[in-house]
Amino acid sequence: MNRLNGENTLNEEAVIKEKLEEIKSRVSQLHSDIPSMKQCSCLIGLLQKMYEIRVELKQLEQGLLQTHLKCCISSRIKVPAEVVLALSKLSEKRHGVIIVIEHEDNLEDHLQGGVIIDAAVSAPILENIFYPGSPLHDGAMIIRNSKIRKVNVLLPLAPHTPELEALGLGSRHRAALGLSQVSDALIIVVSEEKGWISIAFQGQLYPNLGTFALLDTIGDGMADIARPTSD
């Protein structure tokens, strides 16, 4: 991690600690207000406070996740800007996607089938390939050195887990997780059912990041892309 990234991480850590203290104080106040739940007029206020705390905890969780991903991923793997641009559109349309960004490991032993196209990465090409009904939309796209090398590739599946089942995530996410368990690649998935954008890296799945969060996570070189107005 370079000096600038280190300073940014320390700043983010200070903000997170401050936010935690604020939430802790509000939870303590909520705890002291619990006896007043016997009064119906007070119950609505307590429920509102709990909702606000839950929202803030969710935002804090996203902040911690972004910090973790920046430390683990951004300095090592560069995602082409055109990929993020395409993902924002594919997510809105709920078109299923699985994109593999190679790093150092040779993935050939873990891949099956596929069609070699060896094309420059561009948002229109990605959108056309993953359009439902396209002959190449099933399976994964492999990107190596900022070029599309293969499409329609099968990846190794991770075992079923209660976590995946609880989230309602299927074979694309199992494939992404499976490859991340045996390689240093970064795998990006768009759910056909939910439109979620998720990533798998180093054996971990990070579901439902959204395009705005994805831009922040892998933001090096992304400044020229217009951020989407919604996930």
TORBA-495013 format. One line per 4 residues: number of its first residue (from 1); their letters; for each residue x, y, z of N, C-alpha, C. Coordinates in nm, 2 decimals, always signed. Example, Ala and Ser with C-alpha at 12.3 -4.5 7.8 and 13.67 -1.06 7.14 Angstrom:
BEGIN
1 = as = +1.32/-0.57/+0.78/+1.23/-0.45/+0.78/+1.32/-0.33/+0.78 ~ +1.28/-0.22/+0.71/+1.37/-0.11/+0.71/+1.29/+0.00/+0.79
% end
This chain:
BEGIN
1 = mnrl = +0.08/-0.12/+0.00/+0.00/+0.00/+0.00/+0.09/+0.12/+0.00 ~ +0.06/+0.22/-0.10/+0.15/+0.34/-0.10/+0.11/+0.44/+0.01 ~ +0.19/+0.55/+0.02/+0.17/+0.64/+0.13/+0.03/+0.71/+0.13 ~ -0.01/+0.74/+0.00/-0.14/+0.81/-0.01/-0.26/+0.72/+0.03
5 = ngen = -0.25/+0.59/-0.02/-0.35/+0.50/+0.02/-0.35/+0.47/+0.17 ~ -0.23/+0.47/+0.23/-0.22/+0.45/+0.37/-0.29/+0.56/+0.45 ~ -0.27/+0.69/+0.40/-0.33/+0.80/+0.47/-0.48/+0.80/+0.45 ~ -0.53/+0.76/+0.33/-0.67/+0.75/+0.31/-0.74/+0.65/+0.40
9 = tlne = -0.67/+0.53/+0.42/-0.72/+0.43/+0.50/-0.73/+0.47/+0.65 ~ -0.63/+0.55/+0.69/-0.63/+0.60/+0.83/-0.75/+0.70/+0.85 ~ -0.77/+0.78/+0.75/-0.88/+0.88/+0.76/-1.01/+0.81/+0.76 ~ -1.03/+0.70/+0.68/-1.15/+0.62/+0.68/-1.17/+0.55/+0.81
13 = eavi = -1.06/+0.50/+0.87/-1.07/+0.44/+1.00/-1.12/+0.53/+1.11 ~ -1.07/+0.66/+1.10/-1.11/+0.76/+1.20/-1.26/+0.79/+1.19 ~ -1.31/+0.80/+1.06/-1.45/+0.83/+1.03/-1.54/+0.71/+1.08 ~ -1.49/+0.59/+1.06/-1.57/+0.47/+1.10/-1.58/+0.46/+1.25
17 = kekl = -1.46/+0.49/+1.32/-1.46/+0.49/+1.47/-1.56/+0.59/+1.52 ~ -1.56/+0.71/+1.46/-1.64/+0.82/+1.51/-1.79/+0.78/+1.49 ~ -1.82/+0.72/+1.37/-1.96/+0.68/+1.35/-2.00/+0.57/+1.44 ~ -1.91/+0.48/+1.47/-1.94/+0.37/+1.57/-1.98/+0.43/+1.71
21 = eeik = -1.90/+0.53/+1.75/-1.93/+0.59/+1.88/-2.06/+0.66/+1.88 ~ -2.10/+0.72/+1.77/-2.23/+0.79/+1.76/-2.34/+0.69/+1.77 ~ -2.32/+0.58/+1.69/-2.43/+0.47/+1.70/-2.44/+0.41/+1.83 ~ -2.32/+0.39/+1.90/-2.32/+0.33/+2.03/-2.40/+0.42/+2.13
25 = srvs = -2.38/+0.55/+2.12/-2.45/+0.64/+2.20/-2.60/+0.64/+2.18 ~ -2.64/+0.63/+2.05/-2.78/+0.62/+2.02/-2.85/+0.49/+2.07 ~ -2.77/+0.38/+2.06/-2.82/+0.25/+2.11/-2.84/+0.26/+2.26 ~ -2.75/+0.32/+2.33/-2.76/+0.33/+2.47/-2.88/+0.42/+2.51
29 = qlhs = -2.90/+0.52/+2.44/-3.02/+0.60/+2.46/-3.15/+0.52/+2.43 ~ -3.15/+0.44/+2.33/-3.26/+0.36/+2.29/-3.29/+0.26/+2.41 ~ -3.18/+0.20/+2.46/-3.19/+0.11/+2.57/-3.26/+0.17/+2.69 ~ -3.22/+0.30/+2.72/-3.28/+0.36/+2.84/-3.43/+0.40/+2.81
33 = dips = -3.47/+0.41/+2.68/-3.61/+0.44/+2.65/-3.70/+0.32/+2.65 ~ -3.64/+0.20/+2.65/-3.72/+0.08/+2.64/-3.84/+0.07/+2.74 ~ -3.83/+0.11/+2.86/-3.94/+0.10/+2.96/-4.06/+0.18/+2.91 ~ -4.04/+0.28/+2.83/-4.16/+0.36/+2.78/-4.24/+0.29/+2.67
37 = mkqc = -4.19/+0.17/+2.63/-4.26/+0.10/+2.53/-4.41/+0.06/+2.57 ~ -4.44/+0.07/+2.70/-4.57/+0.04/+2.74/-4.67/+0.15/+2.69 ~ -4.61/+0.26/+2.66/-4.70/+0.37/+2.61/-4.70/+0.37/+2.45 ~ -4.81/+0.34/+2.39/-4.82/+0.33/+2.25/-4.77/+0.45/+2.18
41 = scli = -4.79/+0.57/+2.23/-4.74/+0.69/+2.17/-4.59/+0.69/+2.15 ~ -4.52/+0.63/+2.25/-4.37/+0.63/+2.25/-4.32/+0.52/+2.15 ~ -4.40/+0.42/+2.13/-4.35/+0.30/+2.05/-4.31/+0.34/+1.91 ~ -4.39/+0.43/+1.85/-4.37/+0.47/+1.71/-4.23/+0.54/+1.70
45 = gllq = -4.20/+0.62/+1.80/-4.08/+0.70/+1.81/-3.96/+0.60/+1.82 ~ -3.98/+0.50/+1.91/-3.87/+0.40/+1.93/-3.84/+0.32/+1.80 ~ -3.95/+0.28/+1.73/-3.94/+0.21/+1.61/-3.86/+0.29/+1.50 ~ -3.89/+0.42/+1.50/-3.83/+0.51/+1.40/-3.68/+0.52/+1.43
49 = kmye = -3.65/+0.53/+1.56/-3.50/+0.53/+1.60/-3.43/+0.41/+1.56 ~ -3.50/+0.29/+1.58/-3.43/+0.16/+1.55/-3.41/+0.15/+1.40 ~ -3.51/+0.20/+1.32/-3.49/+0.20/+1.18/-3.37/+0.29/+1.13 ~ -3.36/+0.41/+1.19/-3.25/+0.50/+1.16/-3.12/+0.43/+1.19
53 = irve = -3.11/+0.37/+1.31/-2.99/+0.30/+1.35/-2.95/+0.19/+1.25 ~ -3.05/+0.11/+1.21/-3.03/+0.00/+1.12/-2.98/+0.05/+0.98 ~ -3.03/+0.17/+0.94/-2.98/+0.23/+0.81/-2.84/+0.27/+0.83 ~ -2.80/+0.33/+0.94/-2.67/+0.38/+0.96/-2.57/+0.26/+0.97
57 = lkql = -2.61/+0.15/+1.04/-2.53/+0.04/+1.05/-2.50/-0.02/+0.91 ~ -2.60/-0.02/+0.82/-2.59/-0.07/+0.69/-2.49/+0.01/+0.61 ~ -2.50/+0.15/+0.63/-2.40/+0.24/+0.56/-2.26/+0.21/+0.62 ~ -2.25/+0.19/+0.75/-2.12/+0.17/+0.81/-2.06/+0.03/+0.76
61 = eqgl = -2.15/-0.07/+0.74/-2.10/-0.20/+0.69/-2.05/-0.18/+0.55 ~ -2.12/-0.10/+0.47/-2.07/-0.07/+0.33/-1.93/+0.00/+0.33 ~ -1.92/+0.09/+0.42/-1.79/+0.17/+0.44/-1.68/+0.07/+0.47 ~ -1.70/-0.01/+0.57/-1.60/-0.11/+0.61/-1.56/-0.20/+0.49
65 = lqth = -1.67/-0.25/+0.42/-1.64/-0.33/+0.31/-1.56/-0.27/+0.20 ~ -1.59/-0.14/+0.17/-1.52/-0.07/+0.07/-1.37/-0.05/+0.11 ~ -1.35/-0.02/+0.24/-1.21/-0.01/+0.28/-1.13/-0.14/+0.27 ~ -1.20/-0.25/+0.30/-1.14/-0.38/+0.29/-1.11/-0.41/+0.15
69 = lkcc = -1.20/-0.39/+0.06/-1.18/-0.42/-0.08/-1.07/-0.34/-0.15 ~ -1.07/-0.21/-0.11/-0.97/-0.12/-0.16/-0.83/-0.17/-0.12 ~ -0.81/-0.21/+0.00/-0.68/-0.26/+0.05/-0.65/-0.39/-0.02 ~ -0.74/-0.48/-0.04/-0.71/-0.61/-0.10/-0.71/-0.62/-0.25
73 = issr = -0.79/-0.53/-0.31/-0.80/-0.55/-0.46/-0.75/-0.44/-0.54 ~ -0.78/-0.31/-0.51/-0.75/-0.20/-0.60/-0.60/-0.19/-0.64 ~ -0.52/-0.22/-0.54/-0.37/-0.20/-0.57/-0.32/-0.31/-0.65 ~ -0.39/-0.42/-0.67/-0.34/-0.54/-0.74/-0.41/-0.57/-0.87
77 = ikvp = -0.54/-0.54/-0.88/-0.61/-0.58/-1.01/-0.68/-0.45/-1.06 ~ -0.65/-0.42/-1.19/-0.72/-0.31/-1.25/-0.83/-0.36/-1.34 ~ -0.95/-0.30/-1.31/-1.07/-0.34/-1.39/-1.09/-0.23/-1.50 ~ -1.09/-0.27/-1.62/-1.11/-0.16/-1.73/-1.24/-0.08/-1.70
81 = aevv = -1.23/+0.05/-1.73/-1.34/+0.14/-1.71/-1.46/+0.10/-1.79 ~ -1.44/+0.05/-1.91/-1.55/+0.00/-2.00/-1.63/-0.11/-1.93 ~ -1.56/-0.19/-1.85/-1.63/-0.30/-1.79/-1.73/-0.24/-1.69 ~ -1.69/-0.14/-1.61/-1.78/-0.09/-1.51/-1.89/-0.01/-1.57
85 = lals = -1.87/+0.05/-1.68/-1.97/+0.12/-1.76/-2.08/+0.03/-1.81 ~ -2.03/-0.09/-1.86/-2.12/-0.19/-1.91/-2.20/-0.25/-1.79 ~ -2.14/-0.27/-1.68/-2.20/-0.34/-1.57/-2.32/-0.25/-1.52 ~ -2.30/-0.12/-1.52/-2.41/-0.03/-1.47/-2.54/-0.05/-1.56
89 = klse = -2.52/-0.07/-1.69/-2.63/-0.09/-1.78/-2.69/-0.23/-1.77 ~ -2.60/-0.33/-1.76/-2.65/-0.46/-1.75/-2.72/-0.49/-1.62 ~ -2.68/-0.43/-1.52/-2.74/-0.44/-1.39/-2.88/-0.38/-1.39 ~ -2.90/-0.26/-1.45/-3.03/-0.20/-1.46/-3.13/-0.29/-1.54
93 = krhg = -3.07/-0.36/-1.65/-3.16/-0.44/-1.73/-3.18/-0.58/-1.67 ~ -3.10/-0.61/-1.57/-3.10/-0.75/-1.51/-3.06/-0.86/-1.61 ~ -2.96/-0.83/-1.68/-2.90/-0.93/-1.77/-2.79/-1.00/-1.69 ~ -2.80/-1.13/-1.69/-2.70/-1.21/-1.61/-2.56/-1.20/-1.67
97 = viiv = -2.46/-1.18/-1.58/-2.32/-1.16/-1.62/-2.23/-1.23/-1.53 ~ -2.12/-1.28/-1.59/-2.00/-1.32/-1.50/-1.88/-1.29/-1.58 ~ -1.80/-1.21/-1.52/-1.67/-1.16/-1.59/-1.55/-1.19/-1.50 ~ -1.45/-1.25/-1.55/-1.33/-1.29/-1.48/-1.22/-1.19/-1.52
101 = iehe = -1.16/-1.12/-1.42/-1.04/-1.04/-1.45/-0.92/-1.12/-1.40 ~ -0.84/-1.16/-1.50/-0.72/-1.24/-1.46/-0.62/-1.15/-1.39 ~ -0.54/-1.21/-1.30/-0.43/-1.14/-1.24/-0.30/-1.21/-1.27 ~ -0.24/-1.28/-1.18/-0.11/-1.35/-1.21/-0.13/-1.50/-1.24
105 = dnle = -0.23/-1.56/-1.18/-0.24/-1.71/-1.19/-0.29/-1.74/-1.34 ~ -0.24/-1.86/-1.39/-0.28/-1.91/-1.51/-0.41/-1.99/-1.48 ~ -0.52/-1.95/-1.55/-0.65/-2.01/-1.52/-0.69/-2.13/-1.60 ~ -0.61/-2.16/-1.70/-0.65/-2.26/-1.80/-0.69/-2.39/-1.74
109 = dhlq = -0.62/-2.43/-1.63/-0.65/-2.56/-1.57/-0.79/-2.56/-1.50 ~ -0.85/-2.44/-1.48/-0.98/-2.43/-1.41/-1.09/-2.40/-1.50 ~ -1.06/-2.38/-1.63/-1.17/-2.34/-1.73/-1.20/-2.45/-1.82 ~ -1.33/-2.45/-1.86/-1.38/-2.55/-1.96/-1.45/-2.48/-2.07
113 = ggvi = -1.42/-2.53/-2.19/-1.48/-2.48/-2.31/-1.45/-2.33/-2.34 ~ -1.54/-2.27/-2.40/-1.53/-2.13/-2.43/-1.49/-2.10/-2.58 ~ -1.52/-1.98/-2.62/-1.49/-1.93/-2.76/-1.39/-1.82/-2.75 ~ -1.28/-1.84/-2.82/-1.18/-1.73/-2.83/-1.22/-1.62/-2.92
117 = idaa = -1.22/-1.50/-2.87/-1.26/-1.38/-2.96/-1.14/-1.28/-2.96 ~ -1.06/-1.27/-2.86/-0.95/-1.18/-2.86/-0.98/-1.04/-2.91 ~ -1.07/-0.97/-2.83/-1.12/-0.84/-2.87/-1.08/-0.73/-2.77 ~ -1.08/-0.61/-2.81/-1.06/-0.50/-2.71/-1.19/-0.49/-2.62
121 = vsap = -1.17/-0.45/-2.50/-1.28/-0.44/-2.41/-1.36/-0.31/-2.44 ~ -1.48/-0.32/-2.46/-1.57/-0.21/-2.48/-1.71/-0.24/-2.43 ~ -1.77/-0.13/-2.37/-1.91/-0.15/-2.32/-2.01/-0.21/-2.42 ~ -2.01/-0.16/-2.54/-2.11/-0.22/-2.64/-2.09/-0.36/-2.66
125 = ilen = -1.96/-0.41/-2.67/-1.93/-0.55/-2.69/-1.98/-0.63/-2.58 ~ -1.95/-0.59/-2.45/-2.00/-0.66/-2.33/-2.15/-0.67/-2.33 ~ -2.22/-0.56/-2.36/-2.36/-0.56/-2.36/-2.42/-0.65/-2.46 ~ -2.36/-0.66/-2.58/-2.41/-0.75/-2.68/-2.39/-0.89/-2.65
129 = ifyp = -2.27/-0.92/-2.59/-2.24/-1.06/-2.56/-2.33/-1.11/-2.45 ~ -2.36/-1.03/-2.35/-2.45/-1.08/-2.24/-2.59/-1.05/-2.25 ~ -2.63/-1.01/-2.37/-2.77/-0.99/-2.40/-2.84/-1.12/-2.40 ~ -2.96/-1.14/-2.33/-3.02/-1.27/-2.33/-3.06/-1.32/-2.47
133 = gspl = -3.03/-1.44/-2.50/-3.05/-1.49/-2.63/-2.93/-1.49/-2.72 ~ -2.83/-1.41/-2.68/-2.70/-1.42/-2.76/-2.64/-1.56/-2.74 ~ -2.59/-1.61/-2.85/-2.53/-1.75/-2.84/-2.41/-1.76/-2.75 ~ -2.35/-1.64/-2.70/-2.24/-1.64/-2.62/-2.27/-1.59/-2.47
137 = hdga = -2.40/-1.57/-2.44/-2.42/-1.50/-2.31/-2.41/-1.59/-2.19 ~ -2.42/-1.73/-2.21/-2.41/-1.82/-2.10/-2.26/-1.83/-2.07 ~ -2.23/-1.87/-1.95/-2.09/-1.89/-1.91/-2.02/-1.75/-1.88 ~ -1.89/-1.76/-1.86/-1.81/-1.65/-1.82/-1.73/-1.59/-1.93
141 = miir = -1.70/-1.46/-1.91/-1.60/-1.39/-2.00/-1.47/-1.38/-1.93 ~ -1.36/-1.40/-2.00/-1.23/-1.40/-1.94/-1.16/-1.27/-2.00 ~ -1.11/-1.18/-1.91/-1.04/-1.06/-1.95/-0.90/-1.07/-1.90 ~ -0.80/-1.06/-1.99/-0.66/-1.07/-1.96/-0.59/-0.95/-2.02
145 = nski = -0.52/-0.88/-1.94/-0.44/-0.76/-1.99/-0.53/-0.66/-2.07 ~ -0.65/-0.64/-2.01/-0.75/-0.55/-2.06/-0.80/-0.59/-2.20 ~ -0.80/-0.72/-2.23/-0.85/-0.76/-2.36/-0.95/-0.88/-2.33 ~ -1.05/-0.89/-2.40/-1.14/-1.01/-2.39/-1.08/-1.12/-2.46
149 = rkvn = -1.05/-1.23/-2.39/-0.98/-1.34/-2.45/-1.08/-1.45/-2.49 ~ -1.17/-1.49/-2.39/-1.27/-1.59/-2.42/-1.40/-1.56/-2.36 ~ -1.51/-1.61/-2.42/-1.64/-1.60/-2.37/-1.71/-1.74/-2.37 ~ -1.82/-1.75/-2.30/-1.90/-1.88/-2.29/-1.81/-1.99/-2.22
153 = vllp = -1.74/-1.95/-2.12/-1.65/-2.04/-2.05/-1.72/-2.09/-1.92 ~ -1.70/-2.22/-1.89/-1.75/-2.28/-1.77/-1.64/-2.27/-1.66 ~ -1.69/-2.23/-1.54/-1.60/-2.22/-1.43/-1.63/-2.33/-1.32 ~ -1.53/-2.36/-1.24/-1.56/-2.46/-1.13/-1.66/-2.41/-1.03
157 = laph = -1.76/-2.49/-0.99/-1.86/-2.45/-0.90/-1.82/-2.47/-0.76 ~ -1.84/-2.37/-0.67/-1.83/-2.39/-0.53/-1.95/-2.48/-0.47 ~ -1.93/-2.55/-0.36/-2.04/-2.62/-0.31/-2.16/-2.53/-0.27 ~ -2.27/-2.59/-0.26/-2.39/-2.52/-0.20/-2.36/-2.48/-0.06
161 = tpel = -2.40/-2.36/-0.02/-2.38/-2.32/+0.12/-2.51/-2.25/+0.16 ~ -2.54/-2.26/+0.30/-2.66/-2.20/+0.35/-2.66/-2.05/+0.32 ~ -2.54/-1.98/+0.32/-2.54/-1.84/+0.29/-2.59/-1.80/+0.15 ~ -2.54/-1.88/+0.05/-2.58/-1.86/-0.08/-2.73/-1.88/-0.10
165 = ealg = -2.78/-1.99/-0.04/-2.92/-2.02/-0.04/-3.01/-1.92/+0.02 ~ -2.96/-1.87/+0.14/-3.03/-1.76/+0.21/-3.05/-1.64/+0.13 ~ -2.94/-1.61/+0.05/-2.95/-1.49/-0.04/-3.02/-1.51/-0.17 ~ -3.05/-1.64/-0.20/-3.12/-1.67/-0.32/-3.03/-1.66/-0.44
169 = lgsr = -2.90/-1.69/-0.42/-2.80/-1.68/-0.53/-2.77/-1.82/-0.59 ~ -2.76/-1.82/-0.72/-2.75/-1.95/-0.79/-2.62/-1.98/-0.85 ~ -2.62/-2.04/-0.97/-2.50/-2.11/-1.03/-2.39/-2.00/-1.07 ~ -2.43/-1.88/-1.11/-2.33/-1.78/-1.15/-2.25/-1.75/-1.03
173 = hraa = -2.31/-1.73/-0.91/-2.24/-1.69/-0.79/-2.16/-1.81/-0.74 ~ -2.21/-1.93/-0.76/-2.13/-2.05/-0.72/-2.00/-2.06/-0.81 ~ -2.02/-2.03/-0.93/-1.91/-2.04/-1.03/-1.80/-1.93/-0.99 ~ -1.85/-1.81/-0.96/-1.76/-1.70/-0.93/-1.68/-1.74/-0.80
177 = lgls = -1.75/-1.78/-0.70/-1.69/-1.82/-0.58/-1.59/-1.94/-0.60 ~ -1.64/-2.03/-0.68/-1.55/-2.15/-0.70/-1.42/-2.11/-0.76 ~ -1.42/-2.03/-0.86/-1.29/-1.99/-0.93/-1.21/-1.90/-0.83 ~ -1.27/-1.82/-0.75/-1.20/-1.74/-0.65/-1.13/-1.82/-0.55
181 = qvsd = -1.18/-1.94/-0.52/-1.12/-2.03/-0.42/-0.99/-2.10/-0.47 ~ -0.97/-2.10/-0.61/-0.85/-2.17/-0.66/-0.76/-2.08/-0.74 ~ -0.79/-1.95/-0.74/-0.70/-1.85/-0.82/-0.71/-1.72/-0.75 ~ -0.62/-1.63/-0.81/-0.62/-1.49/-0.76/-0.70/-1.40/-0.85
185 = alii = -0.78/-1.45/-0.93/-0.87/-1.37/-1.02/-0.98/-1.30/-0.94 ~ -1.02/-1.19/-1.00/-1.14/-1.11/-0.95/-1.25/-1.15/-1.04 ~ -1.36/-1.19/-0.98/-1.48/-1.23/-1.06/-1.60/-1.14/-1.02 ~ -1.66/-1.08/-1.13/-1.77/-0.99/-1.11/-1.90/-1.06/-1.17
189 = vvse = -2.01/-1.05/-1.09/-2.13/-1.12/-1.13/-2.25/-1.02/-1.12 ~ -2.34/-1.03/-1.22/-2.46/-0.96/-1.21/-2.57/-1.06/-1.21 ~ -2.66/-1.05/-1.11/-2.77/-1.15/-1.09/-2.88/-1.12/-1.19 ~ -2.93/-1.22/-1.26/-3.04/-1.21/-1.35/-3.17/-1.18/-1.28
193 = ekgw = -3.18/-1.24/-1.16/-3.31/-1.23/-1.08/-3.32/-1.10/-1.01 ~ -3.21/-1.05/-0.95/-3.21/-0.93/-0.86/-3.15/-0.81/-0.93 ~ -3.06/-0.83/-1.03/-2.99/-0.72/-1.08/-2.87/-0.68/-0.99 ~ -2.84/-0.76/-0.89/-2.73/-0.73/-0.79/-2.60/-0.74/-0.87
197 = isia = -2.50/-0.65/-0.83/-2.36/-0.67/-0.87/-2.28/-0.72/-0.75 ~ -2.22/-0.83/-0.77/-2.14/-0.89/-0.66/-2.00/-0.92/-0.71 ~ -1.90/-0.94/-0.62/-1.77/-0.98/-0.66/-1.73/-1.09/-0.58 ~ -1.64/-1.18/-0.63/-1.58/-1.29/-0.56/-1.43/-1.27/-0.57
201 = fqgq = -1.36/-1.28/-0.46/-1.21/-1.26/-0.46/-1.16/-1.33/-0.34 ~ -1.05/-1.41/-0.36/-0.98/-1.48/-0.26/-1.07/-1.57/-0.17 ~ -1.17/-1.63/-0.24/-1.26/-1.73/-0.17/-1.37/-1.66/-0.09 ~ -1.39/-1.53/-0.11/-1.50/-1.46/-0.04/-1.59/-1.40/-0.15
205 = lypn = -1.72/-1.41/-0.12/-1.82/-1.34/-0.20/-1.88/-1.22/-0.14 ~ -1.88/-1.11/-0.21/-1.93/-0.98/-0.16/-2.05/-0.94/-0.24 ~ -2.17/-0.98/-0.19/-2.29/-0.96/-0.27/-2.35/-0.82/-0.27 ~ -2.42/-0.78/-0.38/-2.50/-0.66/-0.39/-2.42/-0.54/-0.35
209 = lgtf = -2.31/-0.51/-0.42/-2.23/-0.39/-0.40/-2.30/-0.27/-0.47 ~ -2.36/-0.29/-0.58/-2.42/-0.18/-0.66/-2.31/-0.11/-0.74 ~ -2.35/-0.05/-0.85/-2.25/+0.01/-0.94/-2.18/+0.13/-0.87 ~ -2.25/+0.21/-0.79/-2.18/+0.32/-0.73/-2.07/+0.27/-0.63
213 = alld = -2.10/+0.17/-0.55/-2.00/+0.11/-0.46/-1.89/+0.05/-0.54 ~ -1.93/-0.02/-0.65/-1.82/-0.08/-0.74/-1.73/+0.02/-0.79 ~ -1.78/+0.14/-0.83/-1.69/+0.24/-0.88/-1.60/+0.29/-0.77 ~ -1.65/+0.30/-0.65/-1.56/+0.35/-0.54/-1.46/+0.24/-0.51
217 = tigd = -1.50/+0.11/-0.52/-1.41/+0.00/-0.48/-1.29/-0.01/-0.57 ~ -1.32/-0.01/-0.70/-1.21/-0.03/-0.80/-1.19/+0.10/-0.88 ~ -1.19/+0.21/-0.81/-1.20/+0.34/-0.87/-1.08/+0.39/-0.94 ~ -0.97/+0.33/-0.94/-0.85/+0.38/-1.01/-0.88/+0.38/-1.16
221 = gmad = -0.87/+0.50/-1.22/-0.89/+0.51/-1.36/-1.03/+0.52/-1.40 ~ -1.12/+0.54/-1.30/-1.27/+0.54/-1.33/-1.32/+0.69/-1.33 ~ -1.24/+0.79/-1.31/-1.29/+0.92/-1.29/-1.36/+0.98/-1.41 ~ -1.33/+0.93/-1.52/-1.39/+0.98/-1.65/-1.53/+0.92/-1.68
225 = iarp = -1.57/+0.83/-1.60/-1.70/+0.76/-1.62/-1.81/+0.84/-1.55 ~ -1.92/+0.87/-1.61/-2.03/+0.93/-1.54/-2.09/+0.82/-1.45 ~ -2.11/+0.86/-1.32/-2.17/+0.77/-1.23/-2.32/+0.75/-1.25 ~ -2.37/+0.63/-1.24/-2.51/+0.61/-1.26/-2.59/+0.68/-1.16
229 = tsd = -2.71/+0.71/-1.19/-2.80/+0.78/-1.10/-2.86/+0.68/-1.00 ~ -2.87/+0.55/-1.03/-2.92/+0.45/-0.94/-2.86/+0.32/-0.97 ~ -2.87/+0.23/-0.87/-2.80/+0.10/-0.88/-2.90/+0.00/-0.96
% end
